[in-house]
Amino acid sequence: MKVQISEWVLLNEQNACSVSYLSEVSGLSAEELSDLIENGILVPIDGKATEKFFPLHSIVIASSARRLRDDFELDRHGMMLALTLMRRIDDLQGELNVLRARFQ
């Protein structure tokens, strides 16, 4: 019998996590997280602070990045491109939903 252990985290906007915590729970290296930050995929709460903290929903983004990297064997550049395109698709889907609601 195989036992699976899961950890649940409430992803709200009031709590924050550090880069080291993001690395630990997502499985991404510090360099990969740095790329995500530089490309605007992960946005720190206070960009001017020396120690960067992120909203907890960043865990979902970082974990998705790791899954993309592993599942499709992407390098860092491919991972960035895939995440950028996925975010753009989400934005466009949101705009489409607003337009549909307006014309119904």
VMD Tcl script that builds the backbone (N, CA, C; Angstrom):
set m [mol new atoms 312]
animate dup $m
set s [atomselect $m all]
$s set {name element resname resid chain x y z} {
  {N N MET 1 A 0.846 -1.180 0.000}
  {CA C MET 1 A 0.000 0.000 0.000}
  {C C MET 1 A 0.888 1.238 0.000}
  {N N LYS 2 A 0.572 2.168 -0.874}
  {CA C LYS 2 A 1.346 3.401 -1.011}
  {C C LYS 2 A 0.634 4.529 -0.280}
  {N N VAL 3 A 1.345 5.227 0.584}
  {CA C VAL 3 A 0.782 6.342 1.339}
  {C C VAL 3 A 1.306 7.637 0.746}
  {N N GLN 4 A 0.388 8.534 0.437}
  {CA C GLN 4 A 0.774 9.820 -0.123}
  {C C GLN 4 A 0.484 10.900 0.909}
  {N N ILE 5 A 1.466 11.727 1.172}
  {CA C ILE 5 A 1.321 12.810 2.132}
  {C C ILE 5 A 1.225 14.110 1.365}
  {N N SER 6 A 0.235 14.902 1.711}
  {CA C SER 6 A 0.035 16.195 1.048}
  {C C SER 6 A 0.117 17.302 2.080}
  {N N GLU 7 A 0.588 18.453 1.635}
  {CA C GLU 7 A 0.636 19.622 2.489}
  {C C GLU 7 A -0.236 20.689 1.863}
  {N N TRP 8 A -1.109 21.261 2.648}
  {CA C TRP 8 A -2.023 22.289 2.165}
  {C C TRP 8 A -1.576 23.638 2.688}
  {N N VAL 9 A -1.619 24.636 1.822}
  {CA C VAL 9 A -1.278 26.001 2.192}
  {C C VAL 9 A -2.388 26.904 1.695}
  {N N LEU 10 A -2.880 27.766 2.567}
  {CA C LEU 10 A -3.893 28.735 2.169}
  {C C LEU 10 A -3.205 29.856 1.397}
  {N N LEU 11 A -3.557 30.000 0.133}
  {CA C LEU 11 A -2.900 30.986 -0.731}
  {C C LEU 11 A -3.698 32.278 -0.729}
  {N N ASN 12 A -3.421 33.119 0.229}
  {CA C ASN 12 A -4.111 34.399 0.278}
  {C C ASN 12 A -3.117 35.529 0.034}
  {N N GLU 13 A -3.627 36.700 -0.104}
  {CA C GLU 13 A -2.779 37.855 -0.416}
  {C C GLU 13 A -2.159 38.476 0.830}
  {N N GLN 14 A -2.532 38.012 2.013}
  {CA C GLN 14 A -2.043 38.631 3.239}
  {C C GLN 14 A -0.736 38.027 3.724}
  {N N ASN 15 A -0.414 36.831 3.258}
  {CA C ASN 15 A 0.817 36.176 3.673}
  {C C ASN 15 A 1.819 36.231 2.537}
  {N N ALA 16 A 3.081 36.096 2.916}
  {CA C ALA 16 A 4.153 36.177 1.924}
  {C C ALA 16 A 5.155 35.072 2.174}
  {N N CYS 17 A 5.949 34.788 1.148}
  {CA C CYS 17 A 6.999 33.786 1.282}
  {C C CYS 17 A 8.286 34.338 0.669}
  {N N SER 18 A 9.392 33.798 1.120}
  {CA C SER 18 A 10.701 34.239 0.649}
  {C C SER 18 A 11.109 33.464 -0.596}
  {N N VAL 19 A 12.176 33.901 -1.220}
  {CA C VAL 19 A 12.711 33.217 -2.398}
  {C C VAL 19 A 13.177 31.822 -2.009}
  {N N SER 20 A 13.789 31.695 -0.848}
  {CA C SER 20 A 14.274 30.374 -0.434}
  {C C SER 20 A 13.115 29.407 -0.210}
  {N N TYR 21 A 11.992 29.894 0.320}
  {CA C TYR 21 A 10.822 29.040 0.502}
  {C C TYR 21 A 10.242 28.646 -0.861}
  {N N LEU 22 A 10.174 29.607 -1.774}
  {CA C LEU 22 A 9.699 29.304 -3.130}
  {C C LEU 22 A 10.558 28.221 -3.778}
  {N N SER 23 A 11.859 28.324 -3.603}
  {CA C SER 23 A 12.776 27.339 -4.165}
  {C C SER 23 A 12.535 25.970 -3.540}
  {N N GLU 24 A 12.341 25.965 -2.240}
  {CA C GLU 24 A 12.137 24.700 -1.523}
  {C C GLU 24 A 10.857 23.986 -1.952}
  {N N VAL 25 A 9.752 24.711 -2.027}
  {CA C VAL 25 A 8.474 24.057 -2.320}
  {C C VAL 25 A 8.251 23.818 -3.817}
  {N N SER 26 A 8.889 24.603 -4.656}
  {CA C SER 26 A 8.663 24.457 -6.101}
  {C C SER 26 A 9.653 23.504 -6.763}
  {N N GLY 27 A 10.851 23.404 -6.198}
  {CA C GLY 27 A 11.872 22.577 -6.824}
  {C C GLY 27 A 12.696 23.318 -7.855}
  {N N LEU 28 A 12.521 24.629 -7.958}
  {CA C LEU 28 A 13.319 25.434 -8.889}
  {C C LEU 28 A 14.589 25.914 -8.198}
  {N N SER 29 A 15.634 26.102 -8.975}
  {CA C SER 29 A 16.884 26.627 -8.430}
  {C C SER 29 A 16.763 28.139 -8.229}
  {N N ALA 30 A 17.707 28.695 -7.485}
  {CA C ALA 30 A 17.730 30.141 -7.267}
  {C C ALA 30 A 17.890 30.887 -8.595}
  {N N GLU 31 A 18.675 30.329 -9.516}
  {CA C GLU 31 A 18.872 30.961 -10.825}
  {C C GLU 31 A 17.572 30.978 -11.626}
  {N N GLU 32 A 16.833 29.873 -11.583}
  {CA C GLU 32 A 15.568 29.807 -12.309}
  {C C GLU 32 A 14.560 30.787 -11.724}
  {N N LEU 33 A 14.524 30.883 -10.399}
  {CA C LEU 33 A 13.624 31.854 -9.769}
  {C C LEU 33 A 14.039 33.274 -10.110}
  {N N SER 34 A 15.336 33.520 -10.168}
  {CA C SER 34 A 15.834 34.840 -10.548}
  {C C SER 34 A 15.382 35.205 -11.959}
  {N N ASP 35 A 15.416 34.237 -12.876}
  {CA C ASP 35 A 14.922 34.469 -14.234}
  {C C ASP 35 A 13.435 34.815 -14.225}
  {N N LEU 36 A 12.664 34.092 -13.410}
  {CA C LEU 36 A 11.222 34.370 -13.320}
  {C C LEU 36 A 10.970 35.781 -12.797}
  {N N ILE 37 A 11.779 36.218 -11.858}
  {CA C ILE 37 A 11.629 37.561 -11.290}
  {C C ILE 37 A 12.023 38.614 -12.324}
  {N N GLU 38 A 13.161 38.411 -12.988}
  {CA C GLU 38 A 13.647 39.375 -13.985}
  {C C GLU 38 A 12.686 39.527 -15.157}
  {N N ASN 39 A 11.983 38.459 -15.507}
  {CA C ASN 39 A 11.057 38.496 -16.639}
  {C C ASN 39 A 9.647 38.877 -16.240}
  {N N GLY 40 A 9.441 39.223 -14.981}
  {CA C GLY 40 A 8.135 39.687 -14.529}
  {C C GLY 40 A 7.108 38.594 -14.329}
  {N N ILE 41 A 7.532 37.341 -14.340}
  {CA C ILE 41 A 6.610 36.236 -14.095}
  {C C ILE 41 A 6.266 36.191 -12.614}
  {N N LEU 42 A 7.276 36.327 -11.767}
  {CA C LEU 42 A 7.078 36.443 -10.317}
  {C C LEU 42 A 7.356 37.882 -9.927}
  {N N VAL 43 A 6.400 38.494 -9.239}
  {CA C VAL 43 A 6.536 39.899 -8.869}
  {C C VAL 43 A 6.597 40.007 -7.345}
  {N N PRO 44 A 7.717 40.523 -6.809}
  {CA C PRO 44 A 7.815 40.664 -5.359}
  {C C PRO 44 A 6.828 41.702 -4.831}
  {N N ILE 45 A 6.495 41.551 -3.567}
  {CA C ILE 45 A 5.570 42.493 -2.939}
  {C C ILE 45 A 6.168 43.891 -2.936}
  {N N ASP 46 A 7.445 43.990 -2.537}
  {CA C ASP 46 A 8.153 45.270 -2.547}
  {C C ASP 46 A 9.416 45.080 -3.385}
  {N N GLY 47 A 9.390 45.579 -4.601}
  {CA C GLY 47 A 10.511 45.399 -5.514}
  {C C GLY 47 A 11.777 46.104 -5.100}
  {N N LYS 48 A 11.683 47.085 -4.215}
  {CA C LYS 48 A 12.853 47.853 -3.802}
  {C C LYS 48 A 13.556 47.256 -2.591}
  {N N ALA 49 A 12.918 46.331 -1.895}
  {CA C ALA 49 A 13.496 45.725 -0.704}
  {C C ALA 49 A 14.666 44.824 -1.084}
  {N N THR 50 A 15.654 44.750 -0.208}
  {CA C THR 50 A 16.803 43.894 -0.480}
  {C C THR 50 A 16.416 42.420 -0.392}
  {N N GLU 51 A 15.631 42.054 0.604}
  {CA C GLU 51 A 15.115 40.685 0.723}
  {C C GLU 51 A 13.734 40.672 0.109}
  {N N LYS 52 A 13.565 39.894 -0.931}
  {CA C LYS 52 A 12.298 39.882 -1.667}
  {C C LYS 52 A 11.337 38.846 -1.084}
  {N N PHE 53 A 10.081 39.291 -0.906}
  {CA C PHE 53 A 9.007 38.413 -0.474}
  {C C PHE 53 A 7.907 38.462 -1.522}
  {N N PHE 54 A 7.211 37.330 -1.665}
  {CA C PHE 54 A 6.224 37.170 -2.725}
  {C C PHE 54 A 4.890 36.748 -2.138}
  {N N PRO 55 A 3.785 37.152 -2.802}
  {CA C PRO 55 A 2.477 36.639 -2.371}
  {C C PRO 55 A 2.469 35.117 -2.496}
  {N N LEU 56 A 1.690 34.471 -1.658}
  {CA C LEU 56 A 1.690 33.010 -1.646}
  {C C LEU 56 A 1.231 32.380 -2.957}
  {N N HIS 57 A 0.442 33.105 -3.762}
  {CA C HIS 57 A 0.042 32.514 -5.049}
  {C C HIS 57 A 1.242 32.332 -5.986}
  {N N SER 58 A 2.378 32.920 -5.645}
  {CA C SER 58 A 3.604 32.721 -6.421}
  {C C SER 58 A 4.062 31.272 -6.360}
  {N N ILE 59 A 3.663 30.551 -5.308}
  {CA C ILE 59 A 4.002 29.131 -5.188}
  {C C ILE 59 A 3.402 28.362 -6.363}
  {N N VAL 60 A 2.174 28.689 -6.729}
  {CA C VAL 60 A 1.503 28.019 -7.840}
  {C C VAL 60 A 2.249 28.290 -9.147}
  {N N ILE 61 A 2.656 29.526 -9.353}
  {CA C ILE 61 A 3.372 29.898 -10.570}
  {C C ILE 61 A 4.721 29.173 -10.645}
  {N N ALA 62 A 5.462 29.188 -9.534}
  {CA C ALA 62 A 6.773 28.540 -9.515}
  {C C ALA 62 A 6.641 27.029 -9.696}
  {N N SER 63 A 5.633 26.438 -9.087}
  {CA C SER 63 A 5.425 24.991 -9.247}
  {C C SER 63 A 5.041 24.645 -10.677}
  {N N SER 64 A 4.234 25.488 -11.304}
  {CA C SER 64 A 3.879 25.285 -12.708}
  {C C SER 64 A 5.117 25.377 -13.595}
  {N N ALA 65 A 5.995 26.312 -13.278}
  {CA C ALA 65 A 7.240 26.462 -14.036}
  {C C ALA 65 A 8.082 25.194 -13.929}
  {N N ARG 66 A 8.188 24.638 -12.741}
  {CA C ARG 66 A 8.961 23.419 -12.561}
  {C C ARG 66 A 8.347 22.244 -13.317}
  {N N ARG 67 A 7.017 22.146 -13.286}
  {CA C ARG 67 A 6.358 21.062 -14.016}
  {C C ARG 67 A 6.577 21.208 -15.522}
  {N N LEU 68 A 6.492 22.427 -16.027}
  {CA C LEU 68 A 6.765 22.657 -17.449}
  {C C LEU 68 A 8.192 22.250 -17.796}
  {N N ARG 69 A 9.116 22.667 -16.952}
  {CA C ARG 69 A 10.526 22.333 -17.182}
  {C C ARG 69 A 10.727 20.829 -17.219}
  {N N ASP 70 A 10.170 20.133 -16.246}
  {CA C ASP 70 A 10.385 18.692 -16.136}
  {C C ASP 70 A 9.607 17.901 -17.190}
  {N N ASP 71 A 8.335 18.242 -17.366}
  {CA C ASP 71 A 7.488 17.469 -18.279}
  {C C ASP 71 A 7.911 17.608 -19.737}
  {N N PHE 72 A 8.343 18.801 -20.124}
  {CA C PHE 72 A 8.703 19.039 -21.517}
  {C C PHE 72 A 10.209 19.173 -21.724}
  {N N GLU 73 A 10.975 18.921 -20.663}
  {CA C GLU 73 A 12.432 18.992 -20.710}
  {C C GLU 73 A 12.912 20.321 -21.297}
  {N N LEU 74 A 12.370 21.406 -20.757}
  {CA C LEU 74 A 12.690 22.744 -21.255}
  {C C LEU 74 A 13.918 23.304 -20.542}
  {N N ASP 75 A 14.680 24.110 -21.263}
  {CA C ASP 75 A 15.729 24.872 -20.602}
  {C C ASP 75 A 15.084 26.125 -20.007}
  {N N ARG 76 A 15.883 26.975 -19.389}
  {CA C ARG 76 A 15.319 28.164 -18.717}
  {C C ARG 76 A 14.619 29.087 -19.699}
  {N N HIS 77 A 15.151 29.238 -20.893}
  {CA C HIS 77 A 14.545 30.133 -21.873}
  {C C HIS 77 A 13.202 29.581 -22.367}
  {N N GLY 78 A 13.157 28.293 -22.600}
  {CA C GLY 78 A 11.911 27.663 -23.019}
  {C C GLY 78 A 10.848 27.750 -21.939}
  {N N MET 79 A 11.278 27.586 -20.692}
  {CA C MET 79 A 10.350 27.698 -19.566}
  {C C MET 79 A 9.770 29.111 -19.484}
  {N N MET 80 A 10.625 30.124 -19.673}
  {CA C MET 80 A 10.160 31.516 -19.644}
  {C C MET 80 A 9.158 31.780 -20.758}
  {N N LEU 81 A 9.469 31.295 -21.946}
  {CA C LEU 81 A 8.573 31.494 -23.085}
  {C C LEU 81 A 7.225 30.840 -22.824}
  {N N ALA 82 A 7.242 29.596 -22.353}
  {CA C ALA 82 A 5.990 28.887 -22.078}
  {C C ALA 82 A 5.168 29.623 -21.019}
  {N N LEU 83 A 5.796 30.076 -19.954}
  {CA C LEU 83 A 5.071 30.792 -18.897}
  {C C LEU 83 A 4.527 32.123 -19.391}
  {N N THR 84 A 5.302 32.820 -20.205}
  {CA C THR 84 A 4.856 34.098 -20.756}
  {C C THR 84 A 3.636 33.892 -21.654}
  {N N LEU 85 A 3.687 32.870 -22.488}
  {CA C LEU 85 A 2.557 32.588 -23.373}
  {C C LEU 85 A 1.324 32.150 -22.581}
  {N N MET 86 A 1.529 31.346 -21.552}
  {CA C MET 86 A 0.397 30.910 -20.727}
  {C C MET 86 A -0.246 32.098 -20.012}
  {N N ARG 87 A 0.588 33.018 -19.517}
  {CA C ARG 87 A 0.041 34.203 -18.845}
  {C C ARG 87 A -0.721 35.073 -19.844}
  {N N ARG 88 A -0.205 35.203 -21.053}
  {CA C ARG 88 A -0.887 35.991 -22.085}
  {C C ARG 88 A -2.227 35.362 -22.452}
  {N N ILE 89 A -2.257 34.044 -22.553}
  {CA C ILE 89 A -3.515 33.343 -22.831}
  {C C ILE 89 A -4.518 33.597 -21.717}
  {N N ASP 90 A -4.070 33.539 -20.466}
  {CA C ASP 90 A -4.968 33.818 -19.335}
  {C C ASP 90 A -5.514 35.246 -19.400}
  {N N ASP 91 A -4.642 36.207 -19.735}
  {CA C ASP 91 A -5.087 37.600 -19.859}
  {C C ASP 91 A -6.133 37.749 -20.960}
  {N N LEU 92 A -5.871 37.144 -22.099}
  {CA C LEU 92 A -6.815 37.224 -23.216}
  {C C LEU 92 A -8.136 36.532 -22.893}
  {N N GLN 93 A -8.070 35.425 -22.179}
  {CA C GLN 93 A -9.289 34.735 -21.774}
  {C C GLN 93 A -10.119 35.611 -20.838}
  {N N GLY 94 A -9.438 36.315 -19.931}
  {CA C GLY 94 A -10.136 37.235 -19.041}
  {C C GLY 94 A -10.806 38.357 -19.812}
  {N N GLU 95 A -10.108 38.928 -20.792}
  {CA C GLU 95 A -10.687 39.979 -21.616}
  {C C GLU 95 A -11.883 39.467 -22.404}
  {N N LEU 96 A -11.765 38.270 -22.930}
  {CA C LEU 96 A -12.860 37.662 -23.680}
  {C C LEU 96 A -14.083 37.448 -22.786}
  {N N ASN 97 A -13.868 37.015 -21.560}
  {CA C ASN 97 A -14.977 36.822 -20.622}
  {C C ASN 97 A -15.681 38.141 -20.306}
  {N N VAL 98 A -14.904 39.213 -20.165}
  {CA C VAL 98 A -15.492 40.532 -19.906}
  {C C VAL 98 A -16.342 40.973 -21.092}
  {N N LEU 99 A -15.820 40.789 -22.287}
  {CA C LEU 99 A -16.581 41.177 -23.498}
  {C C LEU 99 A -17.837 40.347 -23.659}
  {N N ARG 100 A -17.736 39.059 -23.392}
  {CA C ARG 100 A -18.932 38.203 -23.481}
  {C C ARG 100 A -19.986 38.645 -22.476}
  {N N ALA 101 A -19.576 38.976 -21.284}
  {CA C ALA 101 A -20.525 39.407 -20.252}
  {C C ALA 101 A -21.162 40.721 -20.638}
  {N N ARG 102 A -20.435 41.592 -21.283}
  {CA C ARG 102 A -20.937 42.902 -21.674}
  {C C ARG 102 A -22.011 42.796 -22.761}
  {N N PHE 103 A -21.866 41.828 -23.658}
  {CA C PHE 103 A -22.789 41.702 -24.780}
  {C C PHE 103 A -23.880 40.653 -24.587}
  {N N GLN 104 A -24.017 40.139 -23.409}
  {CA C GLN 104 A -25.100 39.183 -23.156}
  {C C GLN 104 A -26.246 39.822 -22.453}
}
mol reanalyze $m
mol bondsrecalc $m
mol representation Tube
mol addrep $m
